[in-house]
Amino acid sequence: MALETTADQPAPLRQVSQLIDGYIGRLGAVWVEAEIAQLTRRQGVCFLTLRDLVAKISIDATCHVSVLDSSPGAITEGARVIVHAKPSFYAPRGALALELREIRPQGEGELLAQLERRKQLLAAEGLFDPRHKKRLPVLPRGIGLITGKNSAAERDVLQNARVRWPDVRFVVRHALMQGNGSALDVMRGLAELSSDESVEVIVIARGGGSIEDLLPFSDEALIRAVHACPTPVVSAIGHEPDSPILDLVADLRASTPTDAARRIVPDVTEELAGLASMRERARFAIGALVGREVHGLAAIRSRPVLATPTTLVDVQQGLIHDARDRARRSLGHRLDRAGDEIGHQLARVRALSPLATLERGYAVAQLPDGTVVTSIDHANADAELNIRVVDGTIAARVLTTDPTPHGKEGDHGSGT
C-alpha cells in the first residue's frame, strides 16, 4: 500500500528503507541475462558487478565461491551469463543487490564449457597422456600436409619449410578447414597420408579464427583418429591464443603454421654451421689427445729404463756373473778340500798297505794255495812256501821250525 506523506508529515528514511526492503523481499528468485563487468573473490565469497547487454545499467551481486566453481564453464570478466538470483536490499546502506544461486555461461562461454567437458572426458581416457606422444624424425623423408586449398596456412608451411631445407618433400591433401564436414574431410586426408609409407610426419594446418570456426578441430571423432594414427601428427591450428582439443592429442603442437614449418625440418644453414663447429671441435679434441699421447710417450722415453733399456739386463747379468764366480770359487774350494782329504786318505791307506810293510824289510810267507803262514803250525817240514818281498816272490822249502816263546819280543825264529 502507498505511503501517505506530506511536507508537514514526512516519513522517516528508515521507514522508507524498511518498506523498500519489504517490497523487494516479496520478490521471488528470477533468471537474469547479463554480462560480468567485474569479478572479485574474497574469503569464500564472490563479489560481482552485472551489466545489461544493451543499456548502461549495472547492479552488484554476491554468491558463494562454490556457486561459481560449480558452473559448467569458466566464468571470467566479460563473460555473458544467465544467473538465477534473489533480489535483496541492504537497508543500512540502501543498496540493492542480487544473491546468485546458479550461474550458467551463455554464447561463447557455453561453447567453451562444452569443449571443457569433452576435454575432461577424453583426458580421463588417457588420450592426452604424454607417454603416447610419438617422437618426430629429425629429417623426415616425406611430410604430409592437410590444409585448405590455396590457403595462407599452406603457403606458410611450404615456403618456410623449403627455406629451411630446400630438398624437403611434401605430400599435400586439401580439405575443408571450416564448417560442416570439415572434421570428416580432415580425417579422410589423415587416413590417406598415414597409409603412405614415405610420409613420416603429418601436419594439420589452418590460420586463426573464432571458436566457432575452430570447432571441427575439437571434434571427438577427429581427436580419436589422430590418437590412433601411427604416424606422428603436428597440430598447427590458429594462432597462439587458439587452443582446440587437437593441440592436446597431437604429438606436437605448433603455435602457428610458420612455427610448424620451423619445427618439422631443421635449418640447413644451422646444420652446416653445426657440422663445421663439430668438425672443428673434433679436430681440436683429436689434436689435444695426440699431443697428450706424444707428451706421455716422451715422458716414458725419458725414464732411465727406456733411455738405457739394457740397464736392467746389465744388472741381472752382473748378478749372474757374481753368482757364477761364487759358484766357481765354492766348487774350487770344495774340490781342493776333497783333494786334500783324498791325499790324506791315500797316505793312510799307503801307511796301512802291506807293501809299505814289505818296504821296511818284512816278508809274507804263503802256502802254494795262497794261505798266509801266520804260525809254525801251518808250515810242516819240507813244505813249499812262497815268500813275498817288496819287489817279488821267493820260492822256499821249510827245513825246520823253531817256536818263539811268548813274551819275548823281537826274538824271531825261522827255518827254511
Secondary structure, DSSP 8 states (H G I E B T S, - for coil): ------SSS---HHHHHHHHHHHHHTS--EEEEEEEEEEEEETTEEEEEEE-SSSS-EEEEEEEHHHHHTSSS---TT-EEEEEEEEEEETTTTEEEEEEEEEEE-THHHHHHHHHHHHHHHHHTTTT-GGG-----SS-S-EEEEE-TT-HHHHHHHHHHHHH-TT--EEEEE---SSTTHHHHHHHHHHHHHT-TT--EEEEEE----TTTTGGGG-HHHHHHHHH-SS-EEEEES-TT---THHHHSSEE-SSHHHHHHHHS--HHHHHHHHHHHHHHHHHHHHHHHHHHHHHHHHHHTSHHHHSTTHHHHHHHHHHHHHHHHHHHHHHHHHHHHHHHHHHHHHHHHHHSHHHHHHTT--EEE-TTS-B--SGGG--TT-EEEEEETTEEEEEE--------TT-TT------
